[in-house]
Amino acid sequence: MRSHRVVRAAMVAVLAAATGALGFWAGRTTMRPIEVDSDAPASAVVVPVQQQTVGRTLTLNVTVTQPRQPLAVNSLAGVVTQVAKAGTFENGAVLYTVGPDRVRVVVGSFPFYRDLTVEDTGADVRQLRDILVDLKYLKESGTRFDWATQVAVKAWQKKLGAPQTGSVKLGELVVVKKAPASISYDTELLRVGALLVGGEKLVFVSDGTPSFELIVAEEQARLIPQTATIVVPYEKQKWPAVIAEVSRDQQGQVVHELTAPRGGPVCGTQCALLAFTSPELTLLSSVQVVPPVTGPAVPAAAVSVGADGQAVVTVVTSDGTREVRKVTVTGSQDGVAVVEGVTVGEQVEALAGSSTAVVPSAEPSR
């Protein structure tokens, strides 16, 4: 029973030592003793050296800001009956519906400015016919809205479940320069049941490169080294990021500007995948503040400071011989220290007559 009490008391002391440890920064750690309240018994607990991996990752929000500009002014009047989810749209996709009329995004070089119907001619008719050719409703382009164009328009309307009028109302086609296009809305105005009268700025397109920022309070910022590795997830993507610059905003929060590891936007060539329902998007990301280290691991409470200031552990051999051995602590987490100087399978003393546990600690450079 006494041995059980000894083990339980030692485990309590080890956990207390873990609470005192703030972590380490790889390659630039210093050693300092952390005083830990402990009810450790006079006799030591002998534990085996085990292979483990330690590290530290925080889960924090990364704010993505995307400049945007109005794509078109609404020209339809009526009640909004359907709104597609903001995001990435292909050529011909429906954005929203006013009454029975489907508002679609199409690829072109200039906005449509009038209703189009049979016998109309002009550059806008050619643009419409180009769209119908791209969508495979028409075989060839041209500047005249002829019978073939009317048939193609009806086929498109039928596919969408819209009234087959064979003509195109002003406001039904919203032009983008290329597709897929990242499109967002004014969600206050454009929602199911809203009444539109015309003239509203409802649809926005991304304009420029999105910026990625990790914004945290001062207390959290102290835990994040300049060399932290960050992974920003979005749907099926996982984008690696690094800290490029650090500043403070008007509220005193620490702003970490993120880039891809080789520079440029974090989203790289996949920025068009980002779906913005507002100018900002929040992505829950992982911030690796302590790189993972694998090696022989001992309880942090087994490490103490020798007379010369060097970290040491007490190794116990199979015949009971005790050897004080110098070690180098390469990583620490949750009361476990990875050290160089011992091998897996050896036995070490934990809490060997002392309540002082040594862990690496250093303030990350800012």
Disulfide bonds with the S-S distance in Angstrom:
Cys267-Cys271 1.87
